[in-house]
Amino acid sequence: MGVSEQCGRRPRFTMGNKANLIFLWAMLVSVAAMATRHCPFQRTKGINGLEKIIVRDPRGLSFEVYLYGGQVTSWKNEKGEDLLFMSTKAIFEPPTPIRGGIPVLFPQYANTGPLPSHGFVRQRFWKIDANPPPLSSHPSSTAHIDLILKSSEADLKIWPHKFVYRLRVALGHGGDLTLTSRIRNSDVKLFNFTFGLHPYFSVSDISQIQVEGLQNLDYLDQLKNRTRFTDHGKFITFNSQLARLYLRTPNKIRIVDHKKKKTIVVRKEGQADAVVWNSWDKKVVDLGVEDYRRFVAVEPVEVEKPIILKPGQEWKAIFQVSVVPSGCSRKSCIPHT
């Protein structure tokens, strides 16, 4: 694969005789190898020519993120297995949102306000943040990329508030994937917003998984006009469409995949609520007929109590996901992907 533009340009030479050609070719290979070793990421073309970033670490773990939507679309372990789900009918044609991966939902979650459902940043072109401000107490990482999105004139016509959204996507030393969101009010007046990430986790079969950690909590059933219920079950299983907004949730939620004998551990900070969703066999235009069997969405969100930001204030949220063998004890659980 070529060296990305962020790693510098390869030198150009005027070739003379054969000896010069051999010498200069060896020099070119050496320079390219050095650049590749130090290159934090590769910028390339994805589906339909949309730009994407590929980030790898020395162990062979990787993730991909499209600049359209600032959306992670792949997270692979050292075996090349993708731990995120992408719809077989995903549409990579702006302004259509991309179905799968980890969409970013801001400044509105779902249809909880007057804006288009799930806000608009998942339909914007983000940029690479070459000089991001330092992140305090950020989990250590082996490889990462920083993205930035600033409100445009078009955005202000939809939502009249200036903002700067910085997103860091990182691979941790244990193989975990971390998304850190920082949203700053760059306006002269305060604003409020709701927020969410919408990760589609790849599973063996939706009927073979259970979600743990949300027992005895209140939730709003989004299939019943957001009627409030209390979940008294020990865990959540799936045998039909499910869309629940759980309130005041713990910072750790587990997705147990019995068939694959693995557990996806979701950790979150700054997002008090959580959504559990699977479409089951409900017809969705950009979702394959059998796709619902291969994913579950467990989403860190902040919905019940909107975030209020004064001018100049910044809000931060961390979403971290890792994979451990099912059934291991807390001390013996070693994250792996």
Disulfide bonds with the S-S distance in Angstrom:
Cys7-Cys39 2.11
Cys328-Cys333 1.97
